[in-house]
Amino acid sequence: MFENNKNIWVYIETEEGKPKAVGFELLSPGRDIADKRGCSLVAVVIGNGVEETAKQAIAYGADQVLLLDAPEYNIYNTDVFGEAMVGLIEKYQPEGILIGATNNGRDLGPCVSCRIKTGLTADCTAIDLDGESGNIAWTRPAFGGNLMAVIMCPNTRPQIGTVRPGVFKKTPVEGKEVEVITEEVTVPAEKI
């Protein structure tokens, strides 16, 4: 059903050229899911002057980096970043996307999931792969935090979740050669 969807993506959020730590933290659970699925872990870096961030993503375990580096990505804007992510998703068709549950991530995740008509699990505190279905199992607090709910997205791809900062630890990986793919997604003024 989802033969064309492959790879696990981690969105590495930046602001004015500086990365947010949560993106690097999410490379650890992303690596675990990618290994279990037998696919690649891809870091998606969108920003301005963020080549160094791409190198850091490699140092924390990314198998590949999709890089969008342009002045229009210096400061977060829902329309611009949403259009950029949707363009990348339509081109590469990932299986799952992990986004940090920062203010911007909590905005970007729903924007993207709505535009591509897929599910989103917000504010996750744990991630695993359901061995039976092969779906990502997103765990998040429910009922005021008294219960933990496991949510899966069996009918659409990509499976998207926002994950709270500080839940996972950044784990450096020994040096490896990784492909950095520089993409250009321009956003027409009328779409902003």
Disulfide bonds with the S-S distance in Angstrom:
none
